[in-house]
Amino acid sequence: MCWRRWRCGCGARRAERSVRGAAPLTARHPAFDGMEPSPDAGVALPKLYTTAASHDLLAIGRGRDVMLKLLGRRNAYNVRKVLWLLDELGLAFAQEDWGRDFRPTNVPEFLALNPFGTVPVLLDGEAALRESHVILRYLAAREHAWSLYPRELIQRAHVEAWMDWVAYDMTVAMRGAYLGGELGLEPWCQPQFLEVGRAEYARRMGQLDAALAAGGPFLAGHEFTLADIPAGFVVHRWFAMSKLPQKPEMPALGAYYERLSERPAFRRHIRNGLP
């Protein structure tokens, strides 16, 4: 039996269980009460869970028989990428909201895990891992999910090249077009950042469209891989942004977006009514 079918079958049954030795998981987070999915989402927004009482953050990670623990608010860009992969793998995990509008990440207990005070942080045993793309690689390797993260080094390099492309080449575009243009955050909403960010986002999406038209149906070839998680999210934001002056026609990119939308985990964590 393949790893993914086995994980998806047993992971769904385990996902709602309480963490051993931790407080039970509570219901949907009140911060999202009343929020409805977009008409094209096709599914309700995912339930948001948090522990009922605070406890030692490291107490969760004692041995492989304990669920993983993800720290970071569920609506955060980098956290949602990790949630998508955890869902694809069918892994049981606990999650706590940290970051903007939730618990601050500049407190000693969090900084002991990540001195940069950023989310997400993944706890697994004695390990505390930071940086979303590092966590994606770790989880795929941990689960021997070689179709997502190939063992063969050249194939793996192609996957990682797309992951790094999003991490570096999309930074300016995301800040100007999304943080400034959509959210109105300073200083990115200043005209010079808006103009550059929007133009850069369109240029980068054009590069993706050309790559998909020449190859595909996924970025690293015929199979869905880790390459498609960071890239799929920025593609979602391209189609979700409502304040762009114009969006050039990109048929291969549009087909890719719909192809990703056939994946239930993408619908639950990315195309779920949130930008």
PyMOL commands that set and color helices and strands:
alter all, ss='L'
color gray80, all
select helices_A, chain A and resi 3-14+30-32+57-60+77-89+108-111+132-142+153-169+171-180+191-214+228-240+251-260+264-269
alter helices_A, ss='H'
color red, helices_A
select strands_A, chain A and resi 68-71+93-96+121-124+127-130
alter strands_A, ss='S'
color yellow, strands_A
deselect
rebuild
show_as cartoon
